Amino acid sequence: MIEVIRWSLLASLFVVLSVGSALAGIAKNLSPKEAYQLLAERPDVVLLDVRTPGEYREVRLEGAKLIPIDQLLRRMQEVPKNRPILVYCAVGSRSSQVVGYMARNGFPEVYNLYGGIYAWGKKGLPVLTGLP
């Protein structure tokens, strides 16, 4: 029952994140290799992980800031608007919703890791595992 409620709340959050004003900033999907290149070329990029704490402990990208999607609206002030943001989740669906929301709400440059951390790992790109 609790899982049903949790998923219902997450579905509601997706609706909130999907609704907004006209697109205000750049929102773009990046392949894992494009994202890796962006991180290498732009040290000012903020790497935002929107998965659960459990997923984060299992595998994550170095330097990622964890803000689970269900906490994002109340913690949005932790994400700087004056830097590019690369958002990722497991497979790219949650992060895509977040990127759209951020672009509509004043973040000028936000990117979605298309395929998420799983696609990143399949390309053999570096990940961290275990407790941070």
Secondary structure, DSSP 8 states (H G I E B T S, - for coil): -HHHHHHHHHHHHHHHHH--SS--SEEEEE-HHHHHHHHHH-TT-EEEE-S-HHHHHHEE-TT-EE--GGGHHHHGGGS-TTS-EEEE-SSSHHHHHHHHHHHHTT-SEEEEETTHHHHHHHTT---EES--
